[in-house]
Amino acid sequence: MPSTLPDGEPVPADGALPATALGQVGARGFGIYVHVPFCASRCGYCDFNTYTAVELGGGATQTEYAQTVLSEVALAARVLAGTAPRIDTVFFGGGTPTLLPPDDLARILDGLDGAFGLAGDVEVTTEANPESVDPDRLRRLRRSGFTRISLGMQSAAGHVLALLDRRHTPGRAVAAAAEASEAGFDHVNLDLIYATPGETAEDFAASLDLAVAAGVDHVSAYSLIVEDGTRLAARVRRGEVPEPDDDVAADRYLAAEARLSAAGLSWYEVSNWARPGAACRHNLLYWRGGDWWGFGPGAHSHVGGVRWWNVKHPSAYAGRLAAGQTPAHARERLGPEERATEALMLGLRLAEGLALRDLPGPADRLVQDGLLDPDAHGAGRAVLTLRGRLLADAVIVQLLTAT
C-alpha cells in the first residue's frame, strides 16, 4: 500500500522531542492510543490503515505484534524520561484489536503501566467487531483492566450490513453488548452508521431502537462517507451504488437525536450521545487539546504542541523499531495560531461549547441564524444548536474566515 502520509520536518532517529514540548506534556491530560492494524477482512467503506493477513510480509505478524508495540513503549519512556504524568486514558483502536489474544492486549496494557503508570481511575477502551468477541474473551479483557468496549454495530438491517461488507449478523452486536455488560465492563458503546444507500428511515429507526434496548450507556452515530480508494467508492463511480444523500443524512441525524435523547442519552459531541458519566474520556482528551502518544503503524501523536505520525505499513514499523529507531515518519510543530484553530474546530463540536471570547470572529450572525446558542451554559459561552450541529463544518468555516 503506497504511503499517503503528509510531509513534515524530520524526526530525530531516537524520537527526541524539543524541551518546550516536554515542559508542557500532560497539562491537559495524557492518553495513549494503540493502533492494531489487523482485520479479518476489509469493509468496503473503510479507508483506515488496516491489513488482512495475506497483505503482510515478514516481521509484521499478529503473533509478534504485542512485542513490537512494547518496543515503541520503551522508546516513548526514554523520550519522555519521567516528564509524563500517569496515564488518564488508553484506547485500543484499529483495525480490530480483539483479533489479538486477550493476553497480548493485557501485555501491552501492563507494559504501559510499567513505563508510565496508570491513573487509579484510568479508562481503558478497546474497539471490537461483534464477531471477534465471546463471553470468555470479554471476561479475560475485563480482568486485565479494560473498562470500556466499543462495538461496531453499524446497522440492524441485514441488507445494509451486506452493502457495508460487514460480516456479523444483525443481532450479534446487541448480544455482544449484553455479554460485555455481564463480563463487568463499566461502559459499553455501540457504533452506528447512517445514510447508507438503500437504508430506509424504518431501517435506521430499528437500529436506534435495538441500540437503546441493548441498555448501553453510549452510542456513536456517523454519516456514511464515501472515501477515495475504497471498494465502495469504486462501486459509486461505476454507478452500481448511489452517492449518500445529504438531506437523508440530516433526517437520520435528527432521528438519532430524538430517539437517543428520549432514552436518556444526551449529546456531548456532535456524533456521540451518552448517559451521565459515560462520555468517552479518551475522545474528550482529543477534543479538549490534551496530549497523547499513538503507538502502532500510522498512529498519530501530540505532545506539547508537537504532532508526529508513524510510518504506515506494519513491516516498515516493525523494521524501524528492530533497528532501534523511532517509527515516526515526520512531524510538525504547532504555533499559537494553529493551536487556536484546532481548539475552535474541536471544541465547538462539544456540548460544553466555547467561550465567546475564544471565538476568532463575531458570532452575532450565527446566533441570528439559529446556529449558535450563546446562553446554553450561561452568558458568554457559545454552543451549537441542533441546526448548528447539522451545519457544524460550515459554522466553523464561517468563524475562521470572519474578518
C-alpha positions in Angstrom: 0.0 0.0 0.0 1.6 3.3 -1.0 2.1 5.9 1.7 -0.2 8.9 1.7 1.3 10.4 4.9 1.8 14.1 4.8 5.3 15.6 4.7 6.8 17.4 7.7 10.1 18.1 9.4 12.4 15.1 10.0 12.2 13.3 13.3 15.4 12.5 15.2 16.3 8.8 15.0 15.8 8.5 18.7 12.4 10.3 18.6 13.6 13.1 20.9 11.2 15.9 21.5 12.0 19.6 22.0 12.4 20.8 25.6 9.4 23.1 25.1 7.2 20.1 24.4 8.5 18.1 27.3 7.8 21.0 29.6 4.1 21.0 28.6 3.3 17.3 28.5 0.2 16.4 30.4 -1.0 19.9 31.1 -4.4 19.0 29.7 -4.3 15.2 30.4 -2.2 12.4 29.0 -3.6 9.5 27.0 -2.4 6.5 25.0 -3.7 5.3 21.6 -2.7 1.8 20.5 -3.4 1.0 16.8 -3.9 -2.6 16.0 -4.0 -2.8 12.2 -5.3 -6.3 11.6 -8.7 -7.1 10.2 -10.2 -10.5 9.2 -11.5 -8.7 6.0 -11.7 -5.1 4.9 -15.1 -3.5 4.8 -15.9 -1.8 1.5 -16.3 1.7 3.0 -13.2 1.6 5.2 -10.1 3.7 4.4 -8.3 3.1 7.8 -4.8 1.8 7.9 -5.7 -1.8 8.2 -4.4 -5.1 6.7 -5.6 -8.6 6.3 -3.1 -11.4 6.9 -2.5 -12.0 3.2 -1.2 -8.4 2.8 1.5 -8.6 5.3 5.1 -9.6 4.9 7.6 -10.8 7.4 8.1 -9.1 10.7 4.6 -7.9 10.9 2.6 -10.9 12.1 -0.1 -10.8 14.7 1.8 -13.1 16.9 4.8 -10.7 17.1 2.7 -7.5 17.3 2.4 -7.1 21.0 6.2 -7.3 21.5 6.7 -4.8 18.6 4.4 -2.3 20.2 6.2 -2.8 23.5 9.4 -1.8 21.8 7.8 1.6 20.9 6.6 1.9 24.5 10.2 1.5 25.7 11.2 4.2 23.2 8.5 6.6 24.4 9.6 6.0 28.0 13.1 7.1 27.1 11.9 10.2 25.2 9.5 11.4 27.9 12.0 10.4 30.6 9.7 10.9 33.6 8.1 14.1 32.3 4.8 12.5 31.5 2.1 12.2 34.2 0.3 8.9 34.9 -1.9 7.8 32.0 -5.5 9.0 32.2 -6.9 7.0 29.3 -5.9 4.2 26.9 -7.7 3.4 23.7 -7.0 0.3 21.5 -8.4 1.0 18.0 -7.9 -0.4 14.6 -8.4 -2.5 12.7 -9.8 -5.0 15.1 -7.9 -5.0 18.3 -9.7 -8.1 19.6 -8.2 -10.2 16.8 -5.2 -10.3 19.1 -5.4 -12.7 22.0 -6.6 -11.1 25.3 -3.2 -12.0 26.8 -1.4 -9.9 24.2 -3.7 -6.9 24.8 -3.1 -7.3 28.5 0.7 -7.5 27.9 0.6 -4.1 26.1 -1.5 -2.6 28.9 0.9 -3.9 31.6 3.8 -2.5 29.6 2.2 0.9 29.6 1.6 0.7 33.3 5.2 -0.2 33.9 6.5 2.6 31.7 4.3 5.4 32.8 1.9 4.2 35.4 -1.9 4.0 35.0 -4.0 6.5 36.9 -6.2 4.9 39.6 -9.3 5.8 37.6 -7.8 5.1 34.2 -10.3 4.5 31.4 -9.2 1.6 29.1 -11.2 1.1 25.9 -11.0 -1.4 23.1 -12.8 -1.4 19.9 -14.2 -4.7 18.7 -16.2 -6.2 15.9 -19.2 -8.1 17.3 -18.0 -11.4 15.9 -14.5 -11.0 17.3 -15.5 -11.4 21.0 -17.2 -14.0 23.1 -18.0 -14.2 26.8 -14.7 -15.8 27.7 -12.6 -13.2 25.8 -14.6 -10.4 27.3 -14.2 -11.7 30.9 -10.4 -12.0 30.3 -10.2 -8.5 28.9 -12.2 -7.1 31.9 -9.9 -9.0 34.4 -6.8 -7.5 32.7 -8.0 -3.9 33.3 -10.2 -3.0 30.3 -13.1 -0.8 31.5 -14.9 0.1 28.3 -15.7 -1.5 24.9 -16.9 0.0 21.6 -18.7 -2.4 19.4 -19.2 -1.8 15.6 -22.9 -2.5 15.2 -23.4 -0.1 12.2 -27.0 -1.3 11.4 -29.7 -3.7 12.4 -30.7 -4.2 8.8 -29.1 -7.2 7.0 -29.1 -5.6 3.6 -27.3 -2.5 5.0 -24.6 -4.7 6.6 -24.2 -6.5 3.3 -23.6 -3.3 1.4 -21.1 -2.2 4.0 -19.4 -5.7 3.8 -19.9 -6.3 7.5 -19.6 -10.0 8.5 -21.7 -10.1 11.6 -25.4 -10.9 11.7 -27.9 -8.1 12.6 -28.4 -9.3 16.1 -24.8 -10.1 17.0 -23.8 -6.6 18.2 -26.7 -6.4 20.7 -25.8 -9.9 22.0 -22.1 -8.9 22.3 -23.1 -5.7 24.2 -25.1 -7.9 26.7 -22.1 -10.2 27.1 -19.8 -7.2 27.8 -22.1 -5.9 30.5 -22.3 -9.4 32.0 -18.4 -9.5 32.0 -18.4 -6.4 34.1 -17.4 -3.6 31.7 -18.2 -0.3 33.2 -19.2 1.3 29.8 -20.4 -0.2 26.5 -20.7 1.8 23.3 -22.5 0.8 20.0 -21.3 2.5 16.8 -24.0 3.2 14.1 -23.6 4.3 10.5 -26.5 6.1 8.8 -27.5 7.2 5.3 -26.1 4.1 3.7 -27.6 3.8 0.2 -30.6 1.6 0.4 -31.2 2.2 4.1 -34.8 3.3 4.8 -36.0 5.5 7.7 -37.5 2.4 9.1 -34.2 0.6 9.0 -32.4 3.3 10.9 -35.3 3.6 13.4 -35.0 -0.1 14.1 -31.2 0.2 14.6 -31.8 3.0 17.1 -34.4 1.0 18.9 -32.2 -2.0 19.2 -29.3 0.1 20.4 -31.5 1.6 23.1 -33.0 -1.7 24.0 -29.5 -3.2 24.5 -29.1 -0.9 27.5 -25.7 0.5 26.5 -24.7 3.8 28.0 -23.1 5.3 24.9 -24.0 5.5 21.2 -21.9 6.9 18.4 -23.6 7.6 15.1 -21.8 8.7 11.9 -23.0 9.5 8.4 -21.5 7.3 5.8 -18.7 9.0 3.9 -17.5 7.5 0.6 -13.7 7.7 0.8 -11.5 7.7 -2.2 -9.7 4.4 -2.8 -12.3 2.2 -1.2 -14.4 -0.5 -2.8 -17.5 1.5 -2.1 -16.1 4.5 -3.9 -15.4 2.3 -6.9 -19.0 1.0 -6.9 -20.3 4.5 -6.7 -18.1 5.6 -9.6 -19.4 2.7 -11.7 -22.9 3.6 -10.9 -23.7 0.4 -9.0 -24.5 2.3 -5.8 -25.8 5.8 -5.5 -24.0 8.5 -3.5 -25.2 9.0 0.1 -27.8 11.8 0.1 -27.0 14.9 2.4 -30.7 15.5 3.0 -31.3 11.9 4.1 -28.2 12.1 6.3 -29.7 15.2 8.0 -33.0 13.4 8.6 -31.2 10.4 10.1 -29.3 12.7 12.4 -32.5 14.3 13.7 -34.0 10.9 14.2 -30.9 9.8 16.2 -31.1 13.0 18.4 -34.8 12.5 19.1 -34.6 8.7 19.9 -31.4 8.8 21.9 -32.3 11.9 23.9 -35.7 10.4 24.7 -33.9 7.3 26.1 -31.8 9.4 28.4 -28.6 9.6 26.3 -27.5 13.3 25.8 -25.3 14.5 23.0 -21.8 15.6 24.3 -20.1 15.8 20.9 -21.8 16.1 17.5 -21.7 12.4 16.8 -21.8 11.0 20.3 -24.5 10.5 22.9 -24.1 9.2 26.5 -25.8 8.7 29.8 -24.4 10.9 32.6 -20.9 9.9 33.5 -20.5 7.7 30.4 -18.8 10.1 27.9 -15.6 8.7 26.4 -12.9 10.4 28.4 -10.2 9.4 25.8 -12.1 11.2 23.0 -12.7 14.2 25.2 -9.0 14.4 25.7 -8.5 14.8 22.0 -11.3 17.3 21.6 -10.0 19.4 24.6 -6.5 19.6 23.3 -4.8 17.1 25.5 -1.6 15.1 24.9 -1.4 11.5 23.7 1.2 9.1 22.3 -0.1 6.9 19.5 1.6 3.5 19.2 1.4 1.4 16.1 1.8 1.8 12.3 0.2 5.0 11.0 -0.6 6.2 14.5 -0.6 10.0 15.2 0.7 11.6 18.4 0.5 15.0 20.0 2.8 16.1 22.9 3.2 19.7 24.0 2.4 21.3 20.6 4.4 18.8 18.5 2.5 16.3 16.3 4.0 13.4 14.6 2.8 10.3 12.6 4.3 6.8 12.3 5.1 5.0 9.0 2.0 3.2 7.8 3.0 -0.3 6.9 3.4 -2.8 9.8 6.5 -4.3 8.2 8.2 -0.8 8.0 7.0 0.0 11.5 8.5 -3.2 12.9 11.7 -2.7 10.9 12.3 0.7 12.3 11.9 -0.4 15.9 14.1 -3.5 15.3 16.8 -1.2 14.2 16.5 0.9 17.4 14.9 3.9 15.6 11.7 5.8 16.0 8.9 4.6 13.7 7.9 8.3 13.2 7.6 9.3 9.5 7.6 13.1 10.1 6.4 15.7 12.5 5.2 19.3 12.8 5.3 22.0 15.5 2.0 23.8 16.0 2.3 27.5 16.6 -0.2 29.6 18.6 -2.4 30.2 15.5 -2.6 26.6 14.5 -3.4 25.5 18.1 -6.1 28.2 18.4 -7.6 27.0 15.1 -7.7 23.4 16.3 -9.2 24.4 19.6 -12.0 26.0 17.7 -12.5 23.1 15.3 -12.6 20.5 18.0 -14.1 22.4 21.0 -17.1 23.8 19.1 -18.2 20.2 18.4 -18.7 19.7 22.1 -21.9 20.3 24.0 -19.8 22.3 26.5 -19.0 24.7 23.7 -16.5 27.5 23.8 -16.2 30.8 25.5 -17.4 33.6 23.2 -14.2 35.4 23.9 -12.2 32.5 22.4 -14.0 32.7 19.0 -11.9 34.2 16.2 -14.8 36.3 14.8 -18.1 37.8 15.8 -20.8 35.3 16.4 -23.8 37.6 16.1 -24.8 36.4 12.6 -24.6 32.8 13.6 -26.8 33.4 16.7 -29.3 35.2 14.5 -29.3 32.3 12.0 -30.1 29.9 14.8 -26.8 28.1 14.6 -25.2 29.1 17.9 -26.8 29.5 21.3 -24.7 32.0 23.4 -26.6 31.2 26.6 -26.6 27.4 26.7 -24.4 27.4 29.8 -24.9 30.9 30.9 -24.0 34.2 29.2 -20.7 34.3 27.3 -20.5 30.7 26.1 -21.4 29.5 22.6 -22.9 26.1 21.9 -24.1 24.7 18.6 -27.9 24.5 18.4 -29.4 21.3 16.8 -29.5 23.1 13.5 -25.9 24.2 14.1 -24.9 20.6 14.6 -26.2 19.7 11.2 -24.0 22.5 9.7 -21.1 22.3 12.2 -18.4 22.4 9.5 -19.9 25.4 7.8 -20.2 27.2 11.2 -16.5 26.6 11.9 -15.5 27.8 8.4 -17.6 30.9 8.8 -15.9 31.7 12.1 -12.4 31.0 10.8 -12.9 33.2 7.7 -14.7 36.1 9.6 -12.9 39.4 9.4 
